[in-house]
């Protein structure tokens, strides 16, 4: 027993008391945390859409009160509580998972989210594991915080909230979910046969992820070289034909999510561009390097994002007025005006130089 503990409590008793308080507080805040998690998730989806970053899904969860209590009772090697500050010291009450198609997009998503939120930790566990000769899924994990200054519009009520983000591919996600279900919910324990099978599966998934990257890169190269037959030039523009147009025009930029091409078709139609031939002619006449230089992208953006910025630079205020209501993003007008100011500011600065 330690001196200074009230009512003759043991350390274990103190831990249980802290954990009990945490359970009560978590239950009290659970709905608020769910609302915050939904707002954060919506902001992340919006950012991925704005940057043209292709993704499969964005999920979120809020830690259960009992899980928070169990974590608060954990001790370090010295026997002291690892989280003596209570819930305020837990960064994973809100967890977000971003699931991508190809592993090469993970870096771009990490940069995009670190630009949107305050980044306290960025750990590429997969890279570390491979560097050390390990096998299996580890993932890219970020610890982020909603900024107090200039928070995303959806998150204005949740400034200061911290959350964890896992970024993984669909194959890594399937492996991790199945392993968790077997090892933690099942009764396999440390069964050697099952562990060996998981190791073999993780190796195959790593190889498959690399092949997905190769397929994506090869497809872009073939489309840019015209090796894949183009659609008739008089055809009405749709999502599939627009992707071909943008791939031929911007082979150096990554593919965007499928529904973003649908959205861009409507954006182009609002500006009088509604056939494949008209889109081909317009995008061939524009040099994307000028916008890339002005915007100073921290990563290679998606085709739809670069197209959106090119149109914004070319048409200016009329583009904002014509497309501010296209799609479901209620903040599109303010985002467009902010980007237009940046384009003009950078352009004026470069002209002065």
matplotlib code that plots the C-alpha trace (Angstrom):
import matplotlib.pyplot as plt

x = [0.0, 1.3, 1.1, -1.2, -4.0, -7.3, -9.4, -6.7, -7.1, -4.6, -3.1, -5.4, -8.4, -7.3, -7.1, -10.5, -11.9, -10.3, -11.6, -15.1, -15.1, -14.0, -16.9, -19.4, -17.8, -17.6, -21.2, -22.0, -20.0, -20.7, -23.2, -21.0, -18.1, -20.2, -21.3, -17.7, -16.6, -19.2, -18.2, -14.5, -15.4, -17.4, -14.5, -12.0, -14.3, -14.6, -10.9, -10.3, -12.9, -11.4, -7.9, -9.2, -7.8, -9.4, -10.6, -12.8, -14.3, -13.9, -15.1, -15.2, -15.9, -16.1, -14.4, -16.8, -16.8, -15.7, -12.8, -11.8, -11.9, -9.8, -7.2, -7.0, -6.2, -3.1, 0.3, 3.8, 6.9, 7.3, 3.9, 2.5, -0.7, 0.1, -2.8, -3.1, -4.7, -7.9, -9.8, -7.9, -4.8, -6.6, -6.1, -8.1, -11.6, -12.4, -10.9, -11.1, -10.1, -9.4, -9.4, -7.7, -7.4, -3.6, -0.8, 0.9, -2.0, -1.3, 1.4, -0.8, -3.7, -1.4, -0.1, -3.7, -5.0, -1.9, -2.6, -6.2, -5.6, -2.8, -0.6, 0.8, 2.2, 2.7, 3.9, 4.4, 4.4, 4.4, 7.6, 9.3, 8.3, 9.6, 12.8, 13.3, 12.6, 9.2, 6.1, 2.4, 0.2, 1.1, -0.4, 0.1, -1.2, -1.8, -2.7, -4.6, -6.3, -9.0, -7.3, -8.6, -7.5, -9.3, -11.0, -12.7, -16.3, -17.8, -15.7, -16.1, -17.9, -15.1, -11.9, -9.2, -10.6, -7.9, -8.4, -6.5, -6.5, -5.5, -4.7, -4.7, -5.6, -8.7, -6.5, -4.7, -8.1, -9.5, -6.4, -6.4, -10.1, -10.0, -6.9, -8.5, -11.7, -9.7, -7.0, -8.9, -12.5, -11.7, -9.8, -6.8, -4.3, -0.8, -1.5, 1.6, -0.3, -2.7, 0.2, 2.1, -1.0, -1.5, 2.2, 1.8, -1.4, 0.2, 3.1, 0.6, -1.3, 1.9, 2.6, -1.0, -0.9, 2.2, 0.6, -2.4, 0.1, 1.7, -1.7, -2.7, 0.6, 0.4, -3.2, -2.3, 0.7, -1.4, -4.2, -1.7, 0.0, -3.3, -2.8, -6.3, -8.9, -10.5, -14.2, -15.8, -15.1, -18.7, -20.0, -21.8, -19.5, -19.9, -17.8, -16.0, -15.1, -14.1, -11.6, -10.1, -9.9, -8.2, -5.8, -4.7, -4.4, -2.8, -1.0, 1.2, -1.7, -3.4, -6.9, -9.7, -12.7, -15.3, -18.1, -15.8, -15.8, -19.6, -19.4, -16.9, -19.2, -21.9, -19.3, -18.2, -21.8, -22.4, -19.6, -20.9, -18.5, -20.7, -19.1, -15.9, -14.5, -15.1, -13.5, -10.5, -10.0, -10.3, -7.9, -5.4, -5.2, -4.3, -0.9, -1.5, 2.0, 1.0, -1.7, 0.6, 3.2, 0.7, -1.0, 2.3, 0.6, 2.3, 1.5, 0.4, -3.3, -6.0, -7.1, -10.4, -8.7, -6.3, -9.2, -11.2, -8.3, -7.6, -11.2, -11.2, -8.1, -9.5, -13.0, -12.6, -15.7, -18.0, -16.8, -17.6, -21.1, -21.7, -20.5, -21.0, -24.1, -23.0, -22.8, -23.6, -20.7, -22.3, -18.9, -17.9, -18.4, -16.1, -13.5, -13.5, -13.2, -10.3, -8.5, -9.2, -7.6, -4.6, -4.3, -4.4, -2.1, 0.6, 0.2, 0.7, 3.7, 5.3, 4.7, 6.4, 9.4]
y = [0.0, 3.5, 6.5, 9.2, 7.0, 8.0, 5.7, 3.1, 2.3, 0.0, 0.9, -1.6, 0.0, 3.4, 2.0, 0.5, 3.8, 5.7, 3.2, 3.3, 7.1, 6.7, 4.3, 6.8, 9.7, 7.7, 6.8, 10.5, 11.6, 8.6, 10.4, 13.5, 11.3, 9.6, 13.0, 14.1, 10.9, 11.3, 14.9, 13.9, 11.1, 13.4, 15.9, 13.2, 12.0, 15.5, 16.1, 12.8, 13.9, 17.4, 16.0, 13.4, 10.5, 7.2, 5.1, 2.2, 3.3, 5.5, 4.0, 5.2, 3.8, 5.1, 3.2, 1.5, 2.7, -0.7, -0.7, 2.8, 1.6, -1.5, 0.7, 3.1, 0.2, -0.8, -0.4, 0.2, -1.9, 0.2, -0.7, 2.8, 3.5, 4.2, 6.7, 8.5, 11.5, 9.6, 10.0, 13.2, 11.0, 8.6, 9.5, 6.6, 7.3, 8.0, 5.8, 6.2, 3.7, 4.8, 1.8, 2.2, 0.1, 0.4, 0.7, 3.5, 5.9, 5.5, 8.2, 10.7, 10.2, 10.5, 13.9, 15.1, 14.3, 15.8, 19.0, 19.1, 18.3, 18.7, 15.6, 14.5, 11.1, 9.4, 5.8, 3.7, 0.4, -1.6, 0.1, -0.5, -4.1, -4.8, -2.9, -5.3, -8.3, -9.0, -10.3, -9.3, -6.3, -3.4, -0.3, 3.4, 5.0, 8.7, 10.5, 13.7, 16.6, 19.0, 22.4, 25.3, 27.8, 27.4, 24.1, 22.2, 23.5, 20.2, 20.1, 23.5, 22.1, 19.6, 21.6, 19.9, 16.4, 13.9, 10.7, 7.9, 7.0, 3.7, 3.7, 0.4, -1.3, -3.5, -6.6, -5.5, -4.7, -8.2, -9.8, -7.7, -8.2, -11.9, -12.2, -10.1, -12.3, -15.5, -14.5, -12.2, -13.4, -17.0, -19.5, -20.2, -18.5, -19.1, -22.2, -22.7, -24.1, -21.1, -18.6, -20.2, -20.0, -16.3, -15.6, -17.3, -15.3, -12.0, -12.7, -13.4, -10.2, -8.2, -9.7, -9.1, -5.4, -4.9, -6.4, -4.1, -1.2, -2.6, -3.1, 0.5, 1.9, -0.3, 0.8, 4.5, 4.0, 2.1, 4.7, 7.6, 5.9, 5.2, 1.5, 1.0, 2.0, 5.4, 6.0, 7.7, 11.4, 12.4, 10.3, 12.1, 12.5, 10.0, 8.9, 6.1, 8.3, 11.2, 9.0, 8.1, 11.7, 12.8, 9.8, 10.8, 14.4, 13.9, 10.5, 11.7, 12.0, 9.2, 7.9, 9.3, 7.5, 6.4, 8.6, 11.6, 11.2, 11.2, 14.4, 16.0, 15.2, 17.4, 20.1, 20.1, 20.2, 23.2, 24.9, 23.8, 20.8, 17.7, 15.6, 13.5, 15.6, 18.9, 17.6, 16.2, 19.6, 21.6, 19.6, 19.2, 23.0, 23.4, 22.9, 21.3, 22.2, 25.8, 25.0, 22.4, 25.1, 27.6, 25.2, 23.6, 20.2, 18.3, 15.0, 13.9, 14.8, 12.9, 13.6, 15.1, 17.5, 18.7, 19.1, 21.1, 23.5, 24.0, 24.9, 27.2, 29.0, 29.4, 30.5, 32.1, 33.6, 32.3, 28.8, 29.2, 30.4, 27.7, 24.7, 25.8, 23.7, 20.7, 17.6, 17.3, 19.4, 22.3, 23.9, 23.8, 27.5, 28.6, 26.0, 27.2, 30.8, 30.0, 28.0, 30.8, 33.4, 31.1, 30.7, 34.5, 35.2, 32.8, 34.0, 37.6, 36.7, 34.8, 37.7, 40.1, 37.7]
z = [0.0, -0.9, 1.4, 0.2, -1.1, 0.3, 2.4, 2.5, -1.2, -2.9, -6.2, -7.8, -6.1, -7.4, -10.9, -10.7, -9.4, -12.2, -14.7, -13.2, -13.6, -17.2, -18.0, -16.6, -18.5, -21.7, -21.5, -20.9, -23.9, -26.2, -28.4, -28.6, -29.6, -32.3, -33.6, -33.7, -35.4, -38.1, -38.7, -38.9, -41.3, -43.5, -43.5, -44.5, -47.3, -48.5, -48.5, -50.5, -53.0, -53.3, -53.9, -56.3, -54.2, -55.0, -52.1, -51.3, -48.0, -44.9, -41.6, -38.0, -34.6, -31.1, -28.3, -26.0, -22.3, -21.1, -23.6, -22.4, -18.8, -19.5, -21.3, -18.3, -16.0, -18.0, -16.4, -17.6, -16.7, -13.6, -12.3, -12.7, -14.6, -18.3, -18.6, -15.2, -16.8, -17.6, -20.8, -21.7, -22.3, -24.7, -28.4, -29.8, -28.3, -32.0, -34.6, -38.4, -41.1, -44.7, -47.1, -50.4, -53.6, -54.2, -51.7, -53.6, -52.6, -48.9, -48.8, -50.6, -48.2, -45.2, -46.5, -47.3, -43.8, -42.1, -44.1, -43.0, -39.3, -36.7, -36.9, -33.6, -34.7, -38.1, -37.9, -41.0, -39.2, -42.4, -43.7, -40.3, -40.2, -43.8, -43.0, -40.1, -42.2, -40.7, -42.5, -42.0, -41.9, -39.7, -41.5, -41.6, -38.3, -37.7, -34.5, -35.6, -33.9, -35.1, -35.2, -33.1, -35.8, -39.1, -38.3, -41.2, -41.6, -40.5, -37.4, -35.9, -32.8, -32.2, -32.0, -29.9, -30.4, -31.1, -33.1, -34.7, -38.4, -39.9, -43.7, -45.4, -48.7, -49.2, -49.1, -45.9, -44.4, -45.2, -43.7, -40.6, -39.9, -40.4, -38.2, -35.5, -35.7, -35.3, -32.8, -30.6, -30.8, -31.4, -29.3, -31.6, -29.1, -30.3, -32.4, -34.6, -37.6, -37.7, -37.1, -40.1, -42.3, -41.4, -42.2, -45.6, -46.3, -45.4, -47.8, -50.6, -49.8, -50.0, -53.4, -54.6, -53.4, -55.5, -58.5, -58.1, -58.2, -61.3, -63.0, -62.1, -63.5, -66.6, -67.3, -67.1, -69.4, -72.0, -71.9, -72.3, -75.2, -76.9, -76.8, -75.4, -78.0, -77.3, -77.3, -80.4, -80.2, -80.8, -78.0, -75.1, -72.2, -69.3, -66.4, -68.3, -71.4, -69.2, -67.3, -70.6, -71.6, -68.4, -68.5, -72.0, -71.0, -67.6, -67.6, -64.7, -62.3, -60.4, -61.1, -59.0, -57.4, -60.0, -58.7, -58.9, -62.7, -62.7, -60.7, -63.0, -66.0, -64.4, -63.7, -67.3, -68.5, -66.4, -68.4, -71.8, -72.3, -72.8, -75.5, -75.6, -78.5, -76.6, -73.5, -75.4, -77.2, -74.0, -71.8, -74.6, -74.8, -71.2, -69.6, -66.1, -65.0, -64.6, -62.1, -60.3, -59.9, -58.5, -56.1, -55.0, -54.3, -51.6, -53.4, -56.8, -56.9, -58.7, -62.2, -61.2, -58.7, -61.4, -63.8, -61.2, -60.6, -64.3, -64.9, -61.9, -63.1, -66.6, -65.9, -62.4, -60.8, -63.5, -62.7, -59.0, -59.8, -62.4, -60.2, -56.6, -56.3, -58.3, -56.0, -52.3, -50.8, -49.1, -48.6, -52.2, -52.9, -50.0, -51.0, -54.6, -53.6, -51.2, -54.0, -56.5, -54.1, -53.8, -57.6, -58.1, -55.2, -56.4, -60.0, -59.0, -56.9, -59.7, -62.1, -59.7, -59.5]

ax = plt.figure().add_subplot(projection="3d")
ax.plot(x, y, z, "-o")
ax.set_aspect("equal")
plt.show()
